[in-house]
Amino acid sequence: MTEGTNMPDGDTAGKDEVAAGAPAEDRQPEEEKKENGETKVTVPQQAAAPGAEEVEFVHPEGGWGWVVMLAAMWCNGSVFGIQNAFGILFLSLLREFGSEKDDDLRFKTAWVGSLSMGMIFFCSPIVSVFTDIFGCRITAVGGAAVGLVGLLASSFVTSLGPMYFTYGIVFACGCSFAYQPSLVILGHYFKKRLGLVNGIVTAGSSIFTITLPFMLSGLLEKVGLHNTMRVLCIFMFVLILAGFTYKPLLPIRSTNTQTGRKCPPMSQIFNTNIWKSLGYRIWAFGIPAALYGYFVPYVHLMKHVEERFGQDASKEVLLMCIGITSCVGRLIFGRAADYVNGVNKVYLQVTSFFVIGLMSMMIPLCNIFGGLIAVCLLMGLFDGCFICIMAPIAFELVGDKDVSQAIGFLLGLMSVPMTVGPPIAGFLRDRLGSYDVAFYLAGIPPIIGGAVLCLIPWVEARRKRMEKEVLSKDQDVTQTMIEHEKAREDAQSKTGESVL
């Protein structure tokens, strides 16, 4: 899933623990690079205190940061592990709330999982603002508490209608508010090791995706759906405790203002600079376009296996295969991306979408279970590739100061295809009596989205070429002015000598 989108500690990390009353005229923390490669953040003092020394901050690259990393890893695992294992809950929901006379049963039930996944991404722009204003700790703990309430309430409902609200909205919104700060806080503790830490943190979701299906299958069989959800509430309670470890390190700006205003202006909250980049606009369109079929296998693959190979088939093995290779893919391609220059990293995402689309189309063609395992292994591998290079690409397109909201808005746009894809697949199954067409169609959007992303390197290369030409002209004009000024001074000097 798209849970591994880490945010470089530029503007967001610098603003993370800014109090609500931060003045508009305060300048942003500036990041500098020392000659020895060590990173520091300097926070200019207020204008009222001219000549004051700048506060220097050096990322510890460890220490308490390792505890924060483990807490963020638990957050990734608990939030997206539950989401990725929804295919197991989907089968139980069909049996618990379904009726054989309902022709739209799978369509209605799929909305529970897809609405939940969609809301996590839909809330992302809002979470970015909350994190900037209130800080990581308050946002994460509050979000985990809301998620706990939503999941606990879901364990008491007896029909799909309330489940849309308790699980699809309340639980998902809580997860969204708990998840995003877990990525931002990493920028307080790591800079040089941020890539490694990001890979470890995002591997948490893969580990949970591997283990949760087996645990959920056993719980559903022994204690039923409602008690299983109550057991999952323990994960959210631990997530609340994990949020308390998010101790901010970056300096907090002063909250004193000449106007007495307690909230930052709207221009400081919502960053519109990101939309000035044509490359980012293409990226923000191409990624959502590719994801209309992305979540379909996570929801419907388990039911497809039951219908194709019988109820005794080891369907949990497929999610385990996706989880294992997704973890491997994040580590391999995350490291490989460090050796790909600039926006050419997009080509790794293009390759990922092409493979994911082809593998989705291959699912109905697998008439033996071993073939389906091979498909899931490849799908998971390139799913990990797609996830791990989201943040590096955003950094290349908009820069470190704008990357937080760039990712937040992208995740918000991704909520639409993530939400509508599985219900459409369920509708096609209900009408056609088979998942074959649904999986064929699910493979088309990733291929189209990948083709759109191919434009980004060309657009960025043209932009840099034009900027270079403008810079060259400015340098020529400056050089001409310098020569003219020098000639005038020489003439004045000669005139003075002749007078003497």
Secondary structure as GFF3:
##gff-version 3
##sequence-region A 1 500
A	DSSP	alpha_helix	11	15	.	.	.	ID=ss1
A	DSSP	beta_strand	30	33	.	.	.	ID=ss2
A	DSSP	beta_strand	39	43	.	.	.	ID=ss3
A	DSSP	beta_strand	55	58	.	.	.	ID=ss4
A	DSSP	alpha_helix	64	84	.	.	.	ID=ss5
A	DSSP	alpha_helix	86	97	.	.	.	ID=ss6
A	DSSP	alpha_helix	105	122	.	.	.	ID=ss7
A	DSSP	alpha_helix	124	134	.	.	.	ID=ss8
A	DSSP	alpha_helix	136	154	.	.	.	ID=ss9
A	DSSP	alpha_helix	160	165	.	.	.	ID=ss10
A	DSSP	pi_helix	166	171	.	.	.	ID=ss11
A	DSSP	alpha_helix	172	184	.	.	.	ID=ss12
A	DSSP	alpha_helix	186	189	.	.	.	ID=ss13
A	DSSP	alpha_helix	194	222	.	.	.	ID=ss14
A	DSSP	alpha_helix	224	243	.	.	.	ID=ss15
A	DSSP	alpha_helix	266	269	.	.	.	ID=ss16
A	DSSP	three_ten_helix	273	276	.	.	.	ID=ss17
A	DSSP	alpha_helix	278	290	.	.	.	ID=ss18
A	DSSP	alpha_helix	296	309	.	.	.	ID=ss19
A	DSSP	alpha_helix	316	337	.	.	.	ID=ss20
A	DSSP	three_ten_helix	342	345	.	.	.	ID=ss21
A	DSSP	alpha_helix	346	362	.	.	.	ID=ss22
A	DSSP	three_ten_helix	363	365	.	.	.	ID=ss23
A	DSSP	alpha_helix	369	388	.	.	.	ID=ss24
A	DSSP	alpha_helix	390	398	.	.	.	ID=ss25
A	DSSP	three_ten_helix	400	402	.	.	.	ID=ss26
A	DSSP	alpha_helix	403	432	.	.	.	ID=ss27
A	DSSP	alpha_helix	436	442	.	.	.	ID=ss28
A	DSSP	alpha_helix	444	453	.	.	.	ID=ss29
A	DSSP	alpha_helix	455	499	.	.	.	ID=ss30
###
